[in-house]
């Protein structure tokens, strides 16, 4: 029996050395989780005996337990590298169609724009709209629109925030007093707007103080500067820009109303004006493309009239031309933001995580991945940073949680245990030899 006891010790120590060796070999493997050998004793007892005590007959390597503690996070600067800071696993679809789970976030793009792991497994997540809101609760393979540029979007809204000088007098009053009038070009600004094909056209906005009668504290809005006719050659016709709208302010300098005039109309809501399609928008009247292709709402709700110099603090529009993909970023919540050459950013999906009631029950399948088993239970999916799921850190990777110093000490201990078990077999052999040689 002593031979078998020593042999069980040798087998268990050998298994322990295998586990320690695997930990050491994967000390630099991204997302690697170390393992440890857990032993149990073997006890012999008489059949039918009422006592649970018995002679020990050796040891058994009961289970190889995985240690899912957090590894250190190292910054890499690669936008497709992602680390999980907390609980959870990335969800993968293997090339054979089976599901797998990993902590290794060193992702890549394949030739079709799919986000994949180093082993070619697809990274799974939720589809989203352009703002990052999930459009489905069913996960799918994540991909980036690398094959074609995003389509252009026509301008529908211009937001203008500026201050008009309350000290300025209208031209009618100035002319009556024999003073020089304020040219329309004194108070003006411009920006580019886009049609459905992404063609840019400049929109010019100029402001003149309206006569105090019949409405005080009012300003007229124009779409350009009037030009005189040129005899040529080539001959150029005169251009006169009509008043688009009249803005009215109260005594405190706050805008109270915008009264549109043809060809402008009042918007459905808010303080502003809708410029009709076909309105000349370019400063150059000879530029045939300088006309607004679609109606544009001009939001003037933040305009003020204070006794300070004219200043534009914000001028923005919501259109853009087509653009190519130039970069990606993955947020802490897993939302993938694609950056384009036209300055736009759009969401292209959301990386999701999965967790298990018993992570010790996961089965390691290689390539830094695990598979769910009956012991682990079914995966529970969710968004990073929500509930028990950890947040993501883009441009970083989770290191192996192997403590190399501790593993080297464990290896020496296991080696001594192996030698000690070998010594018990040697001692038993000597005893048996003595018995055989008795005379």
Beta strands, then each sheet from edge to edge (+ up, - down):
strand 1: 35-44
strand 2: 55-66
strand 3: 73-75
strand 4: 82-85
strand 5: 89-93
strand 6: 99-102
strand 7: 108-109
strand 8: 115-116
strand 9: 122-126
strand 10: 140-141
strand 11: 157-165
strand 12: 188-194
strand 13: 200-209
strand 14: 218-222
strand 15: 243-249
strand 16: 255-260
strand 17: 264-265
strand 18: 272-275
strand 19: 296-299
strand 20: 304-306
strand 21: 311-317
strand 22: 325-330
strand 23: 335-340
strand 24: 345-355
strand 25: 363-366
strand 26: 369-371
strand 27: 380-383
strand 28: 391-394
strand 29: 396-398
sheet 1: 1+ 2-
sheet 2: 3+ 29-
sheet 3: 4+ 28-
sheet 4: 10+ 9- 5+ 6- 26+ 25-
sheet 5: 7+ 8-
sheet 6: 10+ 9- 24+ 23- 22+
sheet 7: 10+ 9- 24+ 27-
sheet 8: 17+ 18- 19+ 11+ 20+
sheet 9: 17+ 18- 19+ 11+ 21-
sheet 10: 12+ 13- 14+ 15- 16+
end
